[in-house]
Amino acid sequence: MQAKHWVNLGYFFIWGDFYLVLFAIHAVVLTPISFELYLSNHLQAGLQLFDWLRSMNGFLNTLITFFYGLPAIFIFASRFVVSTSIGIWMLRKGRSIYLV
């Protein structure tokens, strides 16, 4: 992959998930609610998708039930931190290719 592609993809990972910051602020302003309640109130399609995945097997049911119990702000903030970290790593990799 060319260096400019790494840099552009890195910026996408950093700024593409900015809506997660807005979701996290929204989840705090509403009140500290669980991820399942947030999905059921605001993202019905997401809730239906997760319920379909839960019905596939016991492991997915346990995993999704665990995530449902977590606060929504934790889910949104952790996903934002992970995607931003990947974006920063891609920026560094792309810029180091320029130097070589």
N, C-alpha and C positions, 0 to 999 in steps of 0.2 A: 504494500500500500504506500502511496506517495505521502510525503510529509504534510502537504497541505490537506490531504484527506484526513490524516490523524488529527490535525489541529481543528478542522471544521467539525469532525465528529465529536471531538472533545468539547467544543463550545456547545454543540447540541445537547450533550449529556449534562452540561452545567446549567444551561438556560432552558432546556426543553421541559424540565420537570418543575419549573417555577410555580406552576399551579398547585403543587403539593404544599408549598408554603402557605398559599391561600387556603387550602383545605385544612391545614393544621391550625391556622388562626381561626377559621370558622368553627372548628371542632372545640377550640378553647372558649370562644365567645358563647357558643351555645350552652355549654357546661361540659365538664369532663365526662364524655360518654364512651361506651365501648364501640369497637369497630363494627360489630354486628348491628347495633342500634343505628350507627351512622349510615351504614349501607342500606338498612331498611327504610330510613327516613329520606335519604337523599339520592341514593343510587340503586334503584330497584333492579336494574339489569345486572349490576355487580352481585347483588344478593342472590339472584336466580342462578348466576353462573357458579358461585361458590356452593350453593346448595346442590347443584348438579354434580360438582366435583366431590362433595361429601358423600354422595350416594354411590360412588364408584367402589370404594373399599374402606376397610376399617382404619388403615393408616391415614388416609386422606381425611377421613371423618375426625380422627383425633387431632390431626395437625390443624385443620381449619377451625375446630372447636377451640383449640388453644388460642389461635389468632383472634377469634371472635371475642374472647374475654379480655384482650389487651385494650388499653385506651387508644382511641383513634389518633390522637396526637402522636403517640409513640410510633404507630405504623407509618404515618405520613412523614414524620421527621426522620425516621431511620431510612426510609426509602430515598428521601431527598439527599441524605448524607452519603449513602452508598453511590447513587448515580453521580453526585457531584465529585466524589472521590475518583470514580472511574474517569470522568471528564478531565479532571486535573492530571491524572496519570497519562491520558492520551495527549494532552497539551504538551506535557514534558517530553513524551516520547517523540511527538511530531517535531518539536523544536530541536531536540537533540539530533534528529536526522538531518536538519538543516546545517548543523555544525559539522557534520562528518563529511 
